[in-house]
């Protein structure tokens, strides 16, 4: 899908609590692949209360209608020597070693916006949006579940390339597979 209307991004605020709660907790397509743990929701809630931990939460809108959520975080810290020595997570090995690397989590939350080709369009627009405000960004990283074939395809269409696979413990489940995907800054 191509659209003549720009996709806009705004940081989530407390006024968005009801919207984000419905997205996070009431959408079957989100519940299937998204981290819905209490700790992850608490992280989001804290952000809405102006207590940022790790992520920024961005609401994407099309023609002023909110439809998607992007979580972003500078993950460059995971590739420094001290972090590597601690082997904090198995995914850090796939993070590019130079410049600022921004990690993403992403959902199209509104069902009426699904299957319209908006995921790659939204991610491309978001990458450009961030690059315009921070010239130190060298790459973007995302790590979907390989069973989420639609997400992997959408991320590929947004310029991300598969650079590896890994497993990690995730919300009480052991050895959950993930696909590490990277997109250099400036790539559509």
Secondary structure, DSSP 8 states (H G I E B T S, - for coil): ---SS-EEEEE--GGGHHHHHHHHHH-HHHHTTS---HHHHHHHHHHHTT--SS-EEEEEEETTEEEEEEEEEE-GGGGSHHHHHHT--GGGGGS-SSSEEEEEEEEE--GGGTTSSHHHHHHHHHHHHHHHH-TTEEEEEE---TT-HHHHHHHHHTT-EEEEEEEEEETTEEEEEEEEEEEETT--
